[in-house]
Amino acid sequence: MNELCDKYKEARSKHVLIVFNIQDFKSFNLPIFSQDKSFIFETLKEYERAKGFIKINDDNVAPTTKGLLRLMLAQHDWD
């Protein structure tokens, strides 16, 4: 979530699209996940359903209104 928030803030400052390809995230390319990329997608979809902070469409992810509201708080509890 922190990486998504950073990307969102950067996109907002540049006035560009705030939908991001999941595979462009640094954390997606960690060696621990190199064996099974589908595991990452399943985990993200589960997180999307459980928390509602993100919206996933195909390979793209964007923060939801709920996620953006949480981003505005001084402390972020993404779990």
C-alpha positions in Angstrom: 0.0 0.0 0.0 2.8 2.4 0.8 4.3 2.0 -2.7 0.8 2.5 -4.2 0.4 5.7 -2.1 3.8 7.0 -3.3 2.9 6.3 -6.9 -0.5 8.0 -6.4 1.1 11.2 -4.8 3.6 11.4 -7.7 0.9 10.9 -10.3 -1.3 13.6 -8.7 1.6 16.1 -8.6 2.3 15.4 -12.3 -1.5 15.4 -13.2 -1.3 12.0 -14.8 -3.5 8.9 -14.7 -3.7 7.3 -11.2 -4.2 3.7 -12.4 -1.0 1.6 -12.2 0.1 -1.6 -13.7 0.7 -4.1 -10.9 3.8 -5.4 -12.5 5.4 -2.0 -12.3 5.7 -2.2 -8.6 9.1 -2.9 -7.1 7.6 -5.3 -4.6 6.0 -7.4 -7.4 9.5 -8.2 -8.6 11.0 -9.4 -5.3 12.8 -12.7 -5.7 10.5 -14.4 -3.2 7.6 -14.0 -5.6 9.5 -15.0 -8.8 8.2 -18.6 -8.7 4.5 -17.8 -8.6 3.2 -14.5 -9.8 -0.4 -15.7 -9.6 0.0 -15.9 -5.8 0.5 -12.1 -5.8 -2.6 -11.5 -7.8 -4.7 -13.8 -5.6 -3.4 -12.1 -2.4 -4.1 -8.6 -3.9 -7.6 -9.7 -4.9 -8.2 -11.1 -1.4 -6.9 -7.8 0.1 -9.2 -5.8 -2.3 -12.3 -7.8 -1.1 -11.4 -7.7 2.6 -10.3 -4.0 3.0 -11.6 -2.1 0.0 -8.6 0.2 -0.2 -7.7 -0.8 -3.8 -9.5 -1.7 -7.0 -8.0 -4.2 -9.3 -9.0 -4.5 -13.0 -7.0 -6.9 -15.1 -3.3 -6.0 -14.4 -4.1 -2.5 -13.1 -4.6 -1.3 -9.6 -5.8 2.0 -8.2 -6.7 3.4 -4.8 -10.4 3.6 -4.0 -12.0 6.5 -2.3 -11.8 4.6 1.0 -8.0 4.0 0.4 -7.5 7.7 -0.4 -9.3 8.7 2.8 -7.1 6.4 4.8 -4.0 7.9 3.0 -5.0 11.3 4.4 -4.7 10.1 8.0 -1.5 10.8 9.9 -1.0 7.1 10.6 -1.8 4.4 8.1 -3.0 1.0 9.2 -3.3 -0.9 6.0 -3.8 -4.3 7.7 
